[in-house]
Amino acid sequence: MAQTKQKIFRFTFTHFFAMLLTVMFIVTVVLTFKLLTNDHCNCPRQETVIQYVAKPKHYTNKGYESNHKLAVLVPYRNRFEELMEFVPYIHDFLNGQRINHDIFILNQVDSNRFNRASLINVGYLETKSNYDYIAMHDVDLLPLNKNLTYLYPQQPFHLAAPHLHPRYHYEKFIGGILLINREHFNLVNGLSNKYWGWGLEDDEFYVRLKDANLNITRPENISTGMNDTFKHIHGKDRKRDTVKCFNQREVTRRRDRQTGLHDVRYKIISYKSMTIGSAPLTVINIELLCDRNVTPWCNCEVSKTEKN
């Protein structure tokens, strides 16, 4: 009887030990696989988009005559008074033209210098699946003449033309308000990501459009002029970030053939759907990521610290 019990104990223990070894083997394989597939390097990543939140609602006005949907992309930082005036105004203006549209405020929330071009690249990437064309739209420029059309453009359409804009009148100027369809914006790889601070990113974009043999069109037969076609609501006390540090001046004078839609680095912090008056809009809070090996001038304060 004792021998039988001993045999049963040996048999049970042997099977238990075998099962334990099997379980340990499986756990080891799983952990090894995770270690091999997870990235434990703290090196900067080159991926474009990191999503953290759900997409917002779309407010497009169904039933409008146009089959094309417009995403109004507004680069933004700390311009609250202008925003409060801009959103209801442009919403009513576009409704008056029966333009199927949504307004997206591209709010830069990081501590780097303002980068209008990268924000527009982000706005395009976040909206391209639902919209046929975009308006690259400054928050401080309101169209006054109702004949300024926001219809779908066959070629890039510069609404704030030099002969109509209240401040900028050189021929290659394409800032302020530019309409461009999804295919053409993708064709030129969006805008350069190298322009931290104020100015010049639209001049570089002009060269991109010309290099792609795109024809920049502008309003014709407009009865108003430089003083009454647009309302410029930029405050006189607002300072522009025109500082140039490191080798920024040299680099940003040249056509950028390295950066664009494919390598804009950012994180979406949140989406906020809201209204101003009766005008719906979506605020996209965006953290732009800077590769200081490529554009150290994304923060000139570091340069001052190093000098001291």
Secondary structure, DSSP 8 states (H G I E B T S, - for coil): -HHHHHHHHHHHHHHHHHHHHHHHHHHHHHHHHHHHHS----S----SEE--S--------TT-S-S-EEEEEEEESS-HHHHHHHHHHHHHHHHHTT-EEEEEEEEE-SSS---HHHHHHHHHHHHTTT-SEEEEE-TTEEE--TT------SS-EESS-TTT-SS---TT---SEEEEEHHHHHHTTS--S---SSS-HHHHHHHHHHHTT---B---S----TTTSEEE---TT--------TTHHHHTTS---S-SGGG--EEEEEEEEEEETTEEEEEEEEEE---TTT-GGG-HHHHHHHH-
